[in-house]
Structures are given as C-alpha cells and as structure tokens.
Amino acid sequence: MRRDIRLHISVLGLSIAGALMGTGLMLRHMEPSALPIAIVDRGALLTGLDSGLSEDEQAKRIQRFEKVARHLADAGYIVIDRGWVIAAPEEFYVDAQ
C-alpha cells in the first residue's frame, strides 16, 4: 500500500515538473506583448519657441524635450516624432554593420 502511494506521489511530482518546464518553454517562445508608444511633435516645439527667448533658453527647452524622450525610452516606450522613431529601448536598435 505504501509503495503505491509513493509511486503515485512520484508520478504526480514528475507530472508537475514536466508541466512547469513546458509552460516555461512556451512562455519563452511566445511573442512579447505590444510595446507602449509615445508620439511627440518636435516640429510643434520648434515652431512654438518664442522668438523673444534667448538662445540659451531655447536650447534648454530642446534639451528638456530630448530628456523626456530618453526617459520614455528608458521606461520601455518607443518614442515617435511624426512617423520617425527618435528613441527606443536599446534592444530595438538595429546595428548597421
């Protein structure tokens, strides 16, 4: 009787281990979920800069815009400017070589 119980428990344990390994393999080969996308309008920023601002202030506003795009990319967003990708997570860059 005890031998039967041990056999059933070991078969159950092996079944659970096999199911967990199979699930892990399936999850590894599944397509990733859709990435969040942020669409920004750099053109509106550039045309919206006041001509009364100093060059330093205009440069600061442009740098702030670029910093926000980098923060979004670091957070996993693909940042698009009117159809152009201007920042994305590192793993989505394609090496030209």
SULUR-V72745 format. One record per run of one state. SS is the DSSP state (helix for helix, strand for strand, loop for the rest). FROM is the first residue (numbers start at 1). LEN is the number of residues. Records with the same first field share a line. If there is no record, write none. Layout:
BEGIN
SS: FROM-LEN + FROM-LEN
END
This chain:
BEGIN
loop: 1-1 + 30-7 + 41-1 + 49-6 + 75-3 + 82-2 + 88-2 + 93-5
helix: 2-28 + 42-7 + 55-20 + 90-3
strand: 37-4 + 78-4 + 84-4
END
